[in-house]
Amino acid sequence: MGYLYRRDDNGEVVEVGFEQMIEQDFAGYITLEDGVDAKRVHVQQSRSEPKSEKIKETAKDVSDSLGFTELQLNDFENHRKQAGCRGVEFKRDPTEPTFFQVHFDSPQAKAKYIKSRGMSDNNSRNGGQTPMPPEQFEKAKEMFLRKYEENRV
């Protein structure tokens, strides 16, 4: 497999091997064997593919917690269509074929689908952090320490 670079002198795209590519500087330039500088070229794939195919290839988030069993598939498909949730796809779980995972192609699609199901995502990892008031934190700390001491025996 080669790496593509555009020559600075005539614009021609040339292919170089890994050994030469690894010598590039931080800006993506290398010096070719004949002394001419060349900049790395990144080939973009065609964007004319149908959206449904794109979702399958680029799903960014998969949820088991929003998943469901095979018997519920028709109900969840109907709900998804009625709610107008795009970028959401139901796929069989690879480890449990009677269970369907929910795949999302963007954070916006996930947020809309979660809201349509009457749920919310308060996981701080996903940006939904809810700060705990100090008094509630102290109560949780006391309860933890009490349970810890009880189970220590």
Secondary structure, DSSP 4 states (H G I P E B T S, - for coil): --EEEEETTT--EEEE-HHHHTT--TTSEEE-TTS-EEEE--PPPPS-S-HHHHHHHH--EEEEEEEEEGGGHHHHHHHHHHHT--SEEEEE-SS-TTEEEEEESSHHHHHHHHHHTT-----GGGT---PPPHHHHHHHHHHHHHHHHHHH-
